[in-house]
Amino acid sequence: MLEGFAIPPDAVVEAVAQDGCVTQFPRDLIYANDCIVAYIAIEAADRPWPPILGKDKSAGAFYVVWLGDQASSVPTMMWPYQIITLSVQDAPAKRWPSLAVDPMLPALHPARDGQTLFVNKCFTCHTMNQAGSASAGPRSEFADDPTEYFTDAGLRALIRDPRSVRVWPEQRMPSFAEEDLSEEELDLILAYLNHLADRKSRATEGGSSKR
């Protein structure tokens, strides 16, 4: 994928899919090593692929697949299909500053790792603080601050298994098994969400002041 094309530092490769999912491929992942390489699989018009399980369409016409000895280590969210655009963009926190944690946070603060995990695992479908271009998840006014709607226990249950919290006919969010999202990673995402909520609250209390 993008062989011979230079991806600038602090940039990502963005893949937009027909269903509204938007995947941000980190530059480091694209340039990882020869043991893991991204390719664009192309569905030929005269040799259509079979439909995706439970859907009436295939993964085509364009599908990002990973090959190599370490391909199985690439998270499910990094295998987008039914792609309609592929482009190089600024990294999410640079493109949408409202996603970024407080720059004064210690280097090892859990919210920093939580931000990376959120972008890689949640930002594909959800917006946050009116940032993002995905449209597969809940309406943005709900996703702006989920900590206002759920306790930490409720958010943990929702992220781990959405159907354990609520069910509706067009529900699309998958469950996250331990191998896809560990308890430690879930803790980091919650630390990030709570940090953003706290920053937003302090900014509101301070009027037009920025922190």
Helices and strands as residue ranges (DSSP letters): E 11-17, E 22-26, H 27-30, E 37-42, E 62-67, G 71-73, G 76-78, E 83-90, H 92-95, G 97-99, H 110-121, H 140-143, G 146-148, H 152-160, G 162-164, H 183-205
